[in-house]
Amino acid sequence: MERTETGTTDARDAAQAADLLVTVATTLNERLAVTAGELARSQTLLREASNELMTAFRGAADRIVAAQRDEGAGPEKSAEYGLVLDHLYRACQHLQSHDLVNQLIDAQKLRVDKMREKLAQAISLAAPPVVRPDQAEPWIERSRAMLDCIVAGIQQIDQDARAPLGEKHHAGSVDLF
């Protein structure tokens, strides 16, 4: 009888540990969903800033074209060209920064999505009912399977982060016109 009580206690403890693991995985998955949303909002803000920058860039270019058409270009016009060109070069730098940040956000979103996938897969491993709930072993196996799935996801993300970039033509470049 004592053995059965101990087995039941062990099973109860193992079941609680498995439930805790599900709670942790679910909470992490929810947090990653929030992070994915924040990354998407950041990209939206970057796109809006880029559009504003392109509008200013185009306005400066139009100013240069208009100034060049003016046949009476004296020294003050040359100074104007220099000022406008300085603005254009700064705009180019900002566009390149925007492109780099967007690439970084895309990489982070991909990592977050992959980890969310693995967490969802780990949570699904906890869905089927345990055949022998009064024994600890099925609960331990379930927890182990969930942890193995989560660890595999982390390893995959680590490998992807270290992998050489694919054939990306023009990565980090910006076409201005």
Disulfide bonds with the S-S distance in Angstrom:
none
